[in-house]
Amino acid sequence: MVMRIENPNGYKCVIFDLDETIIDNRIAWCHTLTESILSVIGQRIDPKPLLAEYRTRYWEDVISLFVDNQVMQKKCLNLCHEMERRSSLKHLLVFEGIGMTLDKIRDLADIGVISRWSHPEATKRIQSTGLDRFFTGTVGTLEKETWDAGQRFSECCNFLGYKQSDSLYIGAEQFDLDSVILHGGTALSAGWAGHNGSLRTSGSLTALVQAGPRH
């Protein structure tokens, strides 16, 4: 049980975008694509130059750059989907400084995460990186449900028992940040994860959480 420091004016809850601000999947993404294409067509590729533009896009988009045959593309696609749920988990990392930051924040507030993955798949990712001890709640996205950061944020706040106005969201894309703001939260971009934002390092979060929404 976490014994929290009295923090009457601070944020009561901090909610992260698990996939883009906590977990660094760049190596796992490269591994999945490289091994899938190698297994299907016997060609070894170097996907690193494509990371910035294609990492968050559909697998079909990047596979088509290397594989012309539609039947082979389908096989690569199926293998990518299978691998990112299983063998690639061991290649997942966390962004630099995240563990130390989460350890400090949990003394001040509850920590939740929202994910584009379903709850079981998000939980696997959390456990594979050893971060499960930090999070009070996880809210995933159903398989046929559209990702909506603001909606997931609201659900996570409700699950943890906090008002959106007392909760801080740390995310990535501006569209997601805007959606959370519309749902009554304060949203900041994680610059440490390669996004444009004022939070250049995760270590700068602790003071913000302690200062709270009315600093």
Phi, psi and omega in degrees: 000132182276126176264112187270147174289140178299124188219065190297331183259357184274176173294140179274338187211139175237126183241126182254150165282105185303315190286333187244348183235346179251303184268130176261105185258016185297315179293319179297320179297314179297318180298314182299312182293314182299311184290326179294312181292322178298318181293325186272315184243000176072022181246131177265129183243167174242100184275356186304319179297345183263355187306309187299320186270328191248350188299326182260008179265174180294147179303324181304323184296316184278326179299321182295342178287337185246336186236122182272321184291128185293326178295316178292324176300317180296319179295318177297318180299312180299321181290322176300314180298320180290317185290322183290344176268347185230273190296333182282349182301325182288351178262359178288140177235177172243151180294152185304130177085355185296315182302313180296320180295314180298323180297322179285319183293323184292346172284344185250329187205162171287150181239127176239161176226146174239151188216153172285341177278161174294165182302314179298320181289321177296320179297321177301319181292320178297314182292324182293336179260000176073024184260001187300333182291345184270337192259132178276331181205149178230130177239119180259185180244129180299155187306320183254016181262142179283136177295125177219104185300319180297319179292316179296321177301313180298318179296320181293318177301314180297319180297320181276348176085032181236152174287149178299327182291342178261008186241145180247130178253133176243114185225205188232287186286144180299323178301319179293317179299316179298321180296319179295319178299320178297333179270008172096011181254169171263131186233132179232150182266138182275096179292336181292342182264017177090011180257160175286127180177160183283340181274085184290329177229152179293336181297339180284353183287325187303314180295324179294318179296319181290325180290322176085180186288347184244027180282000000 
